């Protein structure tokens, strides 16, 4: 990433992944970060975990989770 940023004159976009931090991306010289479809996979994992807890544990407390926009 750093090598690319050092030789091009246009802003470099980096696809974020769990092995990188924003500080590392900025330190390497990238100017933009995209998450691609990663947030959809995060949401899918949360849905799967909630469904597993409902099915296996009868735990309805997972239904209390809300997105920030949905909170009172």
N, CA and C atoms as an extended XYZ file, in Angstrom:
216
Properties=species:S:1:pos:R:3:atomname:S:1:resname:S:1:resid:I:1 pbc="F F F"
N         0.839       -1.179        0.000 N   UNK     1
C         0.000        0.000        0.000 CA  UNK     1
C         0.887        1.247        0.000 C   UNK     1
N         1.858        1.267        0.874 N   UNK     2
C         2.753        2.426        0.943 CA  UNK     2
C         3.488        2.618       -0.380 C   UNK     2
N         3.954        1.514       -0.978 N   UNK     3
C         4.699        1.601       -2.239 CA  UNK     3
C         3.841        2.221       -3.336 C   UNK     3
N         2.588        1.847       -3.398 N   UNK     4
C         1.683        2.419       -4.405 CA  UNK     4
C         1.468        3.899       -4.127 C   UNK     4
N         1.190        4.236       -2.875 N   UNK     5
C         0.938        5.632       -2.512 CA  UNK     5
C         2.133        6.532       -2.820 C   UNK     5
N         3.337        5.982       -2.718 N   UNK     6
C         4.534        6.784       -2.953 CA  UNK     6
C         4.807        7.057       -4.426 C   UNK     6
N         4.263        6.227       -5.325 N   UNK     7
C         4.605        6.399       -6.742 CA  UNK     7
C         3.476        6.964       -7.605 C   UNK     7
N         2.286        7.097       -7.052 N   UNK     8
C         1.195        7.660       -7.851 CA  UNK     8
C         0.888        9.071       -7.389 C   UNK     8
N         0.303        9.849       -8.278 N   UNK     9
C        -0.026       11.237       -7.930 CA  UNK     9
C        -1.497       11.413       -7.589 C   UNK     9
N        -2.291       10.385       -7.809 N   UNK    10
C        -3.711       10.473       -7.498 CA  UNK    10
C        -3.982        9.839       -6.131 C   UNK    10
N        -5.076       10.225       -5.483 N   UNK    11
C        -5.404        9.636       -4.187 CA  UNK    11
C        -5.620        8.122       -4.314 C   UNK    11
N        -5.117        7.382       -3.351 N   UNK    12
C        -5.253        5.922       -3.348 CA  UNK    12
C        -6.414        5.538       -2.442 C   UNK    12
N        -7.268        4.650       -2.952 N   UNK    13
C        -8.390        4.114       -2.189 CA  UNK    13
C        -8.028        2.710       -1.723 C   UNK    13
N        -8.293        2.410       -0.463 N   UNK    14
C        -7.983        1.100        0.110 CA  UNK    14
C        -9.278        0.428        0.539 C   UNK    14
N        -9.380       -0.861        0.269 N   UNK    15
C       -10.520       -1.641        0.741 CA  UNK    15
C       -10.195       -2.122        2.154 C   UNK    15
N       -10.971       -1.671        3.116 N   UNK    16
C       -10.728       -2.000        4.522 CA  UNK    16
C       -10.919       -3.489        4.774 C   UNK    16
N       -10.152       -3.994        5.716 N   UNK    17
C       -10.364       -5.361        6.198 CA  UNK    17
C        -9.904       -5.432        7.642 C   UNK    17
N       -10.333       -6.456        8.369 N   UNK    18
C       -10.076       -6.517        9.802 CA  UNK    18
C        -8.603       -6.468       10.206 C   UNK    18
N        -7.692       -6.776        9.313 N   UNK    19
C        -6.278       -6.753        9.654 CA  UNK    19
C        -5.644       -5.373        9.579 C   UNK    19
N        -6.402       -4.368        9.185 N   UNK    20
C        -5.890       -3.004        9.064 CA  UNK    20
C        -6.623       -2.074       10.021 C   UNK    20
N        -5.928       -1.043       10.451 N   UNK    21
C        -6.587        0.022       11.204 CA  UNK    21
C        -6.581        1.279       10.338 C   UNK    21
N        -7.429        2.213       10.655 N   UNK    22
C        -7.458        3.475        9.926 CA  UNK    22
C        -6.109        4.179       10.052 C   UNK    22
N        -5.495        4.109       11.225 N   UNK    23
C        -4.195        4.748       11.429 CA  UNK    23
C        -3.140        4.159       10.495 C   UNK    23
N        -3.164        2.852       10.283 N   UNK    24
C        -2.200        2.216        9.382 CA  UNK    24
C        -2.419        2.643        7.937 C   UNK    24
N        -3.669        2.736        7.543 N   UNK    25
C        -3.996        3.148        6.177 CA  UNK    25
C        -3.519        4.580        5.939 C   UNK    25
N        -3.802        5.471        6.877 N   UNK    26
C        -3.384        6.869        6.760 CA  UNK    26
C        -1.857        6.969        6.769 C   UNK    26
N        -1.208        6.228        7.640 N   UNK    27
C         0.251        6.263        7.718 CA  UNK    27
C         0.899        5.781        6.419 C   UNK    27
N         0.231        4.878        5.712 N   UNK    28
C         0.756        4.372        4.440 CA  UNK    28
C         0.537        5.364        3.306 C   UNK    28
N        -0.296        6.371        3.543 N   UNK    29
C        -0.509        7.401        2.540 CA  UNK    29
C        -1.815        7.325        1.779 C   UNK    29
N        -2.646        6.360        2.087 N   UNK    30
C        -3.943        6.266        1.401 CA  UNK    30
C        -4.832        7.421        1.835 C   UNK    30
N        -5.646        7.880        0.908 N   UNK    31
C        -6.507        9.033        1.188 CA  UNK    31
C        -7.968        8.662        1.352 C   UNK    31
N        -8.312        7.456        0.921 N   UNK    32
C        -9.713        7.020        0.976 CA  UNK    32
C        -9.762        5.576        1.446 C   UNK    32
N       -10.841        5.253        2.152 N   UNK    33
C       -11.052        3.876        2.597 CA  UNK    33
C       -12.490        3.497        2.272 C   UNK    33
N       -12.652        2.344        1.670 N   UNK    34
C       -13.980        1.804        1.371 CA  UNK    34
C       -14.185        0.539        2.187 C   UNK    34
N       -15.417        0.277        2.562 N   UNK    35
C       -15.712       -0.961        3.270 CA  UNK    35
C       -16.364       -1.993        2.357 C   UNK    35
N       -16.666       -1.597        1.120 N   UNK    36
C       -17.288       -2.541        0.196 CA  UNK    36
C       -18.580       -3.076        0.786 C   UNK    36
N       -18.775       -4.364        0.682 N   UNK    37
C       -19.983       -4.995        1.223 CA  UNK    37
C       -19.797       -5.522        2.629 C   UNK    37
N       -18.695       -5.155        3.300 N   UNK    38
C       -18.383       -5.718        4.616 CA  UNK    38
C       -19.469       -5.455        5.659 C   UNK    38
N       -20.088       -4.282        5.619 N   UNK    39
C       -21.129       -4.001        6.614 CA  UNK    39
C       -22.335       -4.910        6.439 C   UNK    39
N       -22.612       -5.325        5.216 N   UNK    40
C       -23.704       -6.277        4.993 CA  UNK    40
C       -23.374       -7.614        5.664 C   UNK    40
N       -22.103       -8.034        5.601 N   UNK    41
C       -21.699       -9.291        6.244 CA  UNK    41
C       -21.737       -9.168        7.759 C   UNK    41
N       -21.411       -7.998        8.287 N   UNK    42
C       -21.512       -7.768        9.730 CA  UNK    42
C       -22.977       -7.907       10.160 C   UNK    42
N       -23.872       -7.303        9.392 N   UNK    43
C       -25.305       -7.389        9.704 CA  UNK    43
C       -25.808       -8.828        9.588 C   UNK    43
N       -25.355       -9.544        8.565 N   UNK    44
C       -25.768      -10.941        8.386 CA  UNK    44
C       -25.286      -11.801        9.550 C   UNK    44
N       -24.078      -11.549       10.026 N   UNK    45
C       -23.556      -12.305       11.169 CA  UNK    45
C       -24.381      -12.032       12.426 C   UNK    45
N       -24.751      -10.763       12.633 N   UNK    46
C       -25.574      -10.412       13.798 CA  UNK    46
C       -26.946      -11.076       13.708 C   UNK    46
N       -27.514      -11.105       12.517 N   UNK    47
C       -28.804      -11.762       12.314 CA  UNK    47
C       -28.698      -13.246       12.623 C   UNK    47
N       -27.649      -13.881       12.121 N   UNK    48
C       -27.452      -15.307       12.378 CA  UNK    48
C       -27.273      -15.612       13.852 C   UNK    48
N       -26.495      -14.790       14.541 N   UNK    49
C       -26.275      -14.994       15.974 CA  UNK    49
C       -27.575      -14.811       16.751 C   UNK    49
N       -28.365      -13.804       16.403 N   UNK    50
C       -29.646      -13.590       17.078 CA  UNK    50
C       -30.577      -14.778       16.839 C   UNK    50
N       -30.628      -15.264       15.612 N   UNK    51
C       -31.478      -16.418       15.301 CA  UNK    51
C       -31.021      -17.656       16.066 C   UNK    51
N       -29.699      -17.849       16.164 N   UNK    52
C       -29.173      -18.997       16.911 CA  UNK    52
C       -29.583      -18.917       18.374 C   UNK    52
N       -29.483      -17.726       18.972 N   UNK    53
C       -29.860      -17.572       20.381 CA  UNK    53
C       -31.350      -17.765       20.591 C   UNK    53
N       -32.152      -17.295       19.645 N   UNK    54
C       -33.597      -17.524       19.749 CA  UNK    54
C       -33.906      -19.015       19.697 C   UNK    54
N       -33.314      -19.703       18.727 N   UNK    55
C       -33.592      -21.130       18.517 CA  UNK    55
C       -33.032      -21.986       19.646 C   UNK    55
N       -31.755      -21.795       19.959 N   UNK    56
C       -31.085      -22.701       20.899 CA  UNK    56
C       -31.363      -22.397       22.359 C   UNK    56
N       -31.474      -21.125       22.687 N   UNK    57
C       -31.575      -20.724       24.088 CA  UNK    57
C       -32.949      -20.173       24.462 C   UNK    57
N       -33.799      -19.932       23.472 N   UNK    58
C       -35.072      -19.288       23.761 CA  UNK    58
C       -34.864      -17.879       24.297 C   UNK    58
N       -33.762      -17.252       23.914 N   UNK    59
C       -33.363      -15.941       24.431 CA  UNK    59
C       -33.978      -14.833       23.592 C   UNK    59
N       -35.059      -14.264       24.097 N   UNK    60
C       -35.727      -13.180       23.389 CA  UNK    60
C       -35.083      -11.826       23.640 C   UNK    60
N       -34.085      -11.763       24.508 N   UNK    61
C       -33.445      -10.473       24.783 CA  UNK    61
C       -32.769       -9.912       23.543 C   UNK    61
N       -32.439      -10.761       22.578 N   UNK    62
C       -31.816      -10.264       21.346 CA  UNK    62
C       -32.749       -9.352       20.573 C   UNK    62
N       -34.040       -9.454       20.841 N   UNK    63
C       -35.007       -8.608       20.137 CA  UNK    63
C       -34.973       -7.163       20.634 C   UNK    63
N       -34.273       -6.907       21.725 N   UNK    64
C       -34.158       -5.543       22.263 CA  UNK    64
C       -33.118       -4.720       21.501 C   UNK    64
N       -32.256       -5.373       20.743 N   UNK    65
C       -31.213       -4.637       19.995 CA  UNK    65
C       -31.877       -3.761       18.949 C   UNK    65
N       -31.395       -2.547       18.835 N   UNK    66
C       -31.931       -1.594       17.857 CA  UNK    66
C       -30.789       -0.841       17.217 C   UNK    66
N       -30.996       -0.455       15.977 N   UNK    67
C       -30.058        0.445       15.324 CA  UNK    67
C       -30.208        1.804       15.997 C   UNK    67
N       -29.166        2.605       16.044 N   UNK    68
C       -29.242        3.909       16.725 CA  UNK    68
C       -30.417        4.763       16.278 C   UNK    68
N       -30.762        4.743       15.012 N   UNK    69
C       -31.877        5.562       14.525 CA  UNK    69
C       -33.211        5.103       15.086 C   UNK    69
N       -33.258        3.861       15.564 N   UNK    70
C       -34.514        3.313       16.073 CA  UNK    70
C       -34.672        3.492       17.577 C   UNK    70
N       -33.610        3.967       18.238 N   UNK    71
C       -33.688        4.136       19.677 CA  UNK    71
C       -34.491        5.381       20.032 C   UNK    71
N       -35.205        5.269       21.155 N   UNK    72
C       -36.099        6.299       21.624 CA  UNK    72
C       -35.473        7.587       21.840 C   UNK    72
